[in-house]
């Protein structure tokens, strides 16, 4: 849902095509990693509902990838906002 707002906003916030690409690209990267995390979790759940240490690790690593991408995206957007508004 946030991508619907952030993608058009990247054209307003970015001054050059490189800044626009970085802002929009960070949002798109977050969406891609979230889709991959969902695919991992769905595949693990398809294999079996019972608890297994490797299944937990796979799901945790997918969630960690989403978190790191989210932190990166927030850093890019926070820096761009600070530069634009300060």
C-alpha positions as CSV (number, residue, x, y, z in Angstrom):
1,X,0.0,0.0,0.0
2,X,2.8,2.4,0.8
3,X,4.3,1.8,-2.7
4,X,1.3,3.4,-4.2
5,X,2.2,6.6,-2.4
6,X,6.0,6.3,-2.5
7,X,6.5,5.6,-6.2
8,X,4.9,8.8,-7.4
9,X,6.5,10.7,-4.5
10,X,9.9,9.6,-5.7
11,X,9.5,11.7,-8.8
12,X,8.8,14.8,-6.7
13,X,11.5,14.1,-4.1
14,X,14.3,13.2,-6.5
15,X,16.2,16.0,-8.3
16,X,18.1,13.8,-10.8
17,X,17.2,10.6,-12.6
18,X,19.7,8.8,-10.3
19,X,17.9,10.0,-7.2
20,X,14.6,9.0,-8.6
21,X,15.9,5.6,-9.6
22,X,17.3,5.0,-6.1
23,X,14.1,6.1,-4.3
24,X,11.8,4.1,-6.6
25,X,14.3,1.2,-6.8
26,X,14.5,0.9,-3.0
27,X,10.7,0.6,-2.8
28,X,10.7,-2.0,-5.7
29,X,13.5,-4.0,-4.0
30,X,11.4,-4.1,-0.8
31,X,8.4,-5.4,-2.8
32,X,10.5,-8.1,-4.5
33,X,12.1,-9.3,-1.2
34,X,8.6,-9.4,0.4
35,X,7.4,-11.5,-2.5
36,X,10.4,-13.9,-2.2
37,X,9.8,-14.2,1.6
38,X,6.1,-15.0,0.9
39,X,7.2,-17.7,-1.6
40,X,9.6,-19.2,0.9
41,X,7.0,-19.3,3.7
42,X,4.4,-20.8,1.3
43,X,6.8,-23.5,0.1
44,X,7.8,-24.4,3.7
45,X,4.1,-24.5,4.8
46,X,3.3,-26.7,1.7
47,X,6.0,-29.3,2.7
48,X,4.3,-29.9,6.1
49,X,2.7,-28.2,9.1
50,X,5.0,-29.8,11.7
51,X,7.7,-27.8,13.3
52,X,11.3,-28.3,12.1
53,X,14.4,-26.4,12.9
54,X,15.4,-25.9,9.2
55,X,11.9,-24.6,8.3
56,X,12.1,-22.1,11.2
57,X,15.6,-21.0,10.0
58,X,14.4,-20.5,6.4
59,X,11.4,-18.4,7.5
60,X,13.5,-16.4,9.9
61,X,16.1,-15.7,7.2
62,X,13.4,-14.6,4.8
63,X,12.0,-12.2,7.4
64,X,15.5,-10.9,8.2
65,X,15.9,-10.2,4.4
66,X,12.7,-8.2,4.5
67,X,13.8,-6.3,7.6
68,X,17.2,-5.4,6.1
69,X,15.6,-4.2,2.9
70,X,13.1,-2.1,4.9
71,X,16.0,-0.5,6.9
72,X,17.8,0.3,3.6
73,X,14.6,1.7,2.1
74,X,14.0,3.9,5.2
75,X,17.6,5.1,5.1
76,X,17.3,6.1,1.4
77,X,14.0,7.9,1.9
78,X,15.1,9.5,5.2
79,X,18.2,10.8,3.6
80,X,16.4,12.1,0.6
81,X,13.7,13.8,2.8
82,X,16.4,15.4,5.0
83,X,18.3,16.7,2.0
84,X,15.1,18.0,0.4
85,X,13.6,19.6,3.5
86,X,16.7,20.8,5.4
